[in-house]
Amino acid sequence: MPGPAPQPPLETGRVSPAYKAVVFDLDGTLLDSVELIIISFQHAIREVLGREVSREESIAWVGRPLREQMERFSPEYAEELVDVYREFNHREHDRMLKLYDGILNLLEALLRARVKLGLVTSKSRYTTQMAFDLTGIESYFGMSVCADECAGNKPSPFPILACLDRLGVEPAEAAYVGDSPSDIQAAQAAGVRAIGVTWGVFDNGTLEAEKPDILVHTIPELAEVLGI
């Protein structure tokens, strides 16, 4: 699949990046996938457990690996829940998923500033590759670590530390950007700058309770705190 169409440069007036590396979460941070996630959860719970769940219940544990989330609904039926979720999610994926407006500009500006980019996600490699193929953003990242490729998953620091090790950057020189409590917890545990974004799954109060180093509300605001 060809890469994303060129976009005008992000104009921030900044010339010195704040970090040698920036590692991103995927869902709810780069990808506008919130509705797809919620509808997929509601479909799986309805089909397997025969009950309805609210939006709030659907997203309560977003940011953790899918199997772990489903075990919180039903340890007995977790495997079936995962299978039904994935079948529906994969079928609707390309129709419902897109990049947030301004993300391509942000990634391009970071690369022009010689910032190394990484990705740490609780998605599997298979579903991460689906998103890469749809959006064309794979080439922006020097390293990506998925949930099935590391001994621990967020909120463990291990995926972020593994990503930074492969990028050749120390934690003190890096930031992690994500939209969930587990993202902030993982960043804090890894010793990197924890930057929360509010355009994803979780509301301001939920993220503020985790005490991120920085909480941003727009992509231009994120560009500014990253120093580009």
FENBEL-V252072 format. One record per residue. PHI is phi in whole degrees, -180 to 180 (* if undefined). BURIAL is + if it has 24 or more other C-alpha atoms within 12 Angstrom, else -. D_FIRST is the distance of its C-alpha to the first C-alpha in Angstrom with 2 decimals. Layout:
phi=PHI burial=BURIAL d_first=D_FIRST
phi=PHI burial=BURIAL d_first=D_FIRST
//
This chain:
phi=* burial=- d_first=0.00
phi=-65 burial=- d_first=3.82
phi=-69 burial=- d_first=6.52
phi=-64 burial=- d_first=9.15
phi=-64 burial=- d_first=11.68
phi=-59 burial=- d_first=14.76
phi=-127 burial=- d_first=17.69
phi=-60 burial=- d_first=21.39
phi=-59 burial=- d_first=22.73
phi=-75 burial=+ d_first=24.44
phi=-99 burial=- d_first=28.14
phi=-117 burial=- d_first=30.30
phi=80 burial=- d_first=32.99
phi=-99 burial=- d_first=32.70
phi=-126 burial=- d_first=32.50
phi=-125 burial=- d_first=33.03
phi=-65 burial=+ d_first=30.63
phi=-82 burial=+ d_first=32.55
phi=-138 burial=+ d_first=30.78
phi=-77 burial=+ d_first=29.46
phi=-143 burial=+ d_first=26.75
phi=-126 burial=+ d_first=25.35
phi=-109 burial=+ d_first=23.94
phi=-114 burial=+ d_first=22.32
phi=-75 burial=+ d_first=22.42
phi=-106 burial=+ d_first=19.35
phi=-66 burial=+ d_first=20.63
phi=79 burial=+ d_first=22.93
phi=-117 burial=+ d_first=22.41
phi=-99 burial=+ d_first=18.84
phi=-103 burial=+ d_first=17.72
phi=-83 burial=+ d_first=19.85
phi=-122 burial=+ d_first=20.25
phi=-60 burial=+ d_first=24.04
phi=-65 burial=+ d_first=24.64
phi=-62 burial=+ d_first=22.27
phi=-63 burial=+ d_first=24.16
phi=-62 burial=+ d_first=27.54
phi=-65 burial=+ d_first=27.06
phi=-66 burial=+ d_first=25.75
phi=-63 burial=+ d_first=28.85
phi=-62 burial=+ d_first=31.17
phi=-64 burial=+ d_first=29.93
phi=-64 burial=+ d_first=30.38
phi=-64 burial=+ d_first=33.79
phi=-64 burial=- d_first=34.95
phi=-72 burial=- d_first=33.98
phi=-94 burial=+ d_first=35.31
phi=-102 burial=- d_first=38.11
phi=70 burial=- d_first=39.14
phi=-140 burial=- d_first=39.34
phi=-96 burial=- d_first=37.70
phi=-126 burial=- d_first=36.53
phi=-76 burial=- d_first=36.32
phi=-59 burial=- d_first=33.41
phi=-62 burial=- d_first=35.36
phi=-67 burial=- d_first=35.83
phi=-64 burial=+ d_first=32.17
phi=-99 burial=+ d_first=31.05
phi=-54 burial=+ d_first=34.07
phi=-119 burial=+ d_first=32.38
phi=-60 burial=+ d_first=28.77
phi=108 burial=+ d_first=27.58
phi=-96 burial=+ d_first=29.04
phi=-56 burial=+ d_first=27.34
phi=-59 burial=+ d_first=27.10
phi=-60 burial=+ d_first=29.82
phi=-63 burial=+ d_first=32.15
phi=-63 burial=+ d_first=31.72
phi=-69 burial=+ d_first=32.50
phi=-65 burial=- d_first=35.54
phi=-75 burial=+ d_first=36.99
phi=-82 burial=+ d_first=36.97
phi=-166 burial=- d_first=38.36
phi=-57 burial=- d_first=38.72
phi=-66 burial=- d_first=39.81
phi=-111 burial=- d_first=36.80
phi=-59 burial=+ d_first=34.11
phi=-64 burial=- d_first=32.21
phi=-66 burial=+ d_first=32.24
phi=-60 burial=+ d_first=31.21
phi=-61 burial=+ d_first=28.16
phi=-63 burial=- d_first=27.22
phi=-69 burial=+ d_first=27.76
phi=-57 burial=+ d_first=25.94
phi=-65 burial=+ d_first=22.80
phi=-60 burial=- d_first=22.90
phi=-69 burial=+ d_first=23.19
phi=-61 burial=+ d_first=20.80
phi=-68 burial=+ d_first=17.91
phi=-67 burial=- d_first=18.78
phi=-96 burial=- d_first=18.84
phi=-52 burial=+ d_first=16.07
phi=-69 burial=- d_first=13.35
phi=-76 burial=- d_first=16.28
phi=-107 burial=- d_first=18.17
phi=-102 burial=+ d_first=16.13
phi=-157 burial=+ d_first=15.15
phi=-74 burial=+ d_first=15.75
phi=-65 burial=+ d_first=19.34
phi=-59 burial=- d_first=20.09
phi=98 burial=+ d_first=20.66
phi=-67 burial=+ d_first=18.73
phi=-61 burial=+ d_first=16.28
phi=-59 burial=+ d_first=19.47
phi=-63 burial=+ d_first=21.19
phi=-62 burial=+ d_first=18.74
phi=-66 burial=+ d_first=18.65
phi=-65 burial=+ d_first=22.45
phi=-65 burial=+ d_first=22.95
phi=-65 burial=+ d_first=21.09
phi=-63 burial=- d_first=23.12
phi=-84 burial=+ d_first=26.17
phi=66 burial=- d_first=25.34
phi=-85 burial=+ d_first=25.13
phi=-78 burial=+ d_first=23.45
phi=-115 burial=+ d_first=21.07
phi=-131 burial=+ d_first=20.96
phi=-135 burial=+ d_first=19.96
phi=-129 burial=+ d_first=22.44
phi=-134 burial=+ d_first=21.84
phi=-88 burial=+ d_first=23.84
phi=-78 burial=+ d_first=20.84
phi=-73 burial=+ d_first=20.27
phi=-62 burial=+ d_first=17.58
phi=-61 burial=- d_first=16.16
phi=-74 burial=+ d_first=15.98
phi=-64 burial=+ d_first=14.90
phi=-66 burial=+ d_first=11.81
phi=-58 burial=+ d_first=11.25
phi=-67 burial=+ d_first=11.64
phi=-59 burial=+ d_first=9.45
phi=-64 burial=- d_first=6.40
phi=-72 burial=+ d_first=7.80
phi=-98 burial=+ d_first=8.89
phi=77 burial=- d_first=7.01
phi=-97 burial=+ d_first=10.58
phi=-56 burial=+ d_first=10.89
phi=-68 burial=+ d_first=11.73
phi=-74 burial=+ d_first=14.60
phi=-104 burial=+ d_first=16.56
phi=-73 burial=+ d_first=18.85
phi=-157 burial=+ d_first=19.62
phi=-135 burial=+ d_first=18.87
phi=-126 burial=+ d_first=21.50
phi=-107 burial=+ d_first=21.21
phi=-63 burial=+ d_first=24.19
phi=-95 burial=+ d_first=24.36
phi=-125 burial=- d_first=24.37
phi=-143 burial=+ d_first=27.53
phi=-63 burial=- d_first=31.20
phi=-128 burial=- d_first=31.49
phi=-122 burial=+ d_first=29.46
phi=-51 burial=+ d_first=30.01
phi=-87 burial=+ d_first=32.74
phi=-63 burial=+ d_first=33.37
phi=-78 burial=+ d_first=32.70
phi=-59 burial=+ d_first=31.43
phi=-63 burial=+ d_first=27.62
phi=-66 burial=+ d_first=27.97
phi=-65 burial=+ d_first=30.38
phi=-64 burial=+ d_first=28.21
phi=-62 burial=+ d_first=25.26
phi=-65 burial=+ d_first=27.67
phi=-60 burial=+ d_first=29.28
phi=-73 burial=- d_first=26.09
phi=-82 burial=+ d_first=25.46
phi=76 burial=- d_first=29.10
phi=-127 burial=+ d_first=30.32
phi=-76 burial=+ d_first=33.45
phi=-54 burial=+ d_first=33.45
phi=-65 burial=- d_first=35.92
phi=-106 burial=+ d_first=33.43
phi=-133 burial=+ d_first=30.56
phi=-131 burial=+ d_first=29.71
phi=-120 burial=+ d_first=27.91
phi=-116 burial=+ d_first=26.59
phi=-156 burial=+ d_first=26.56
phi=-115 burial=+ d_first=27.79
phi=-128 burial=+ d_first=29.94
phi=-55 burial=+ d_first=33.32
phi=-67 burial=+ d_first=31.90
phi=-64 burial=+ d_first=29.64
phi=-66 burial=+ d_first=32.76
phi=-62 burial=+ d_first=34.86
phi=-65 burial=+ d_first=32.48
phi=-64 burial=+ d_first=32.31
phi=-63 burial=+ d_first=36.09
phi=-67 burial=+ d_first=36.62
phi=-82 burial=+ d_first=34.37
phi=80 burial=+ d_first=36.34
phi=-106 burial=+ d_first=33.54
phi=-68 burial=+ d_first=33.68
phi=-96 burial=+ d_first=32.90
phi=-114 burial=+ d_first=31.18
phi=-96 burial=+ d_first=30.90
phi=-120 burial=+ d_first=28.96
phi=-103 burial=+ d_first=30.37
phi=-93 burial=+ d_first=27.50
phi=-98 burial=+ d_first=26.36
phi=-79 burial=+ d_first=28.26
phi=-102 burial=+ d_first=31.68
phi=-82 burial=+ d_first=34.36
phi=-56 burial=- d_first=36.11
phi=-62 burial=- d_first=39.15
phi=-63 burial=+ d_first=37.34
phi=-74 burial=+ d_first=35.50
phi=-60 burial=+ d_first=38.65
phi=-63 burial=- d_first=40.57
phi=-85 burial=+ d_first=38.47
phi=56 burial=- d_first=39.61
phi=-64 burial=+ d_first=36.39
phi=-62 burial=+ d_first=37.09
phi=-143 burial=+ d_first=35.32
phi=-123 burial=+ d_first=34.18
phi=-120 burial=+ d_first=32.05
phi=-116 burial=+ d_first=31.41
phi=-140 burial=- d_first=28.86
phi=-69 burial=+ d_first=25.92
phi=-60 burial=+ d_first=28.07
phi=-65 burial=+ d_first=30.76
phi=-64 burial=+ d_first=28.47
phi=-58 burial=+ d_first=27.55
phi=-66 burial=+ d_first=31.28
phi=-71 burial=+ d_first=32.22
phi=-84 burial=+ d_first=29.60
phi=81 burial=+ d_first=31.33
phi=-125 burial=+ d_first=28.73
//
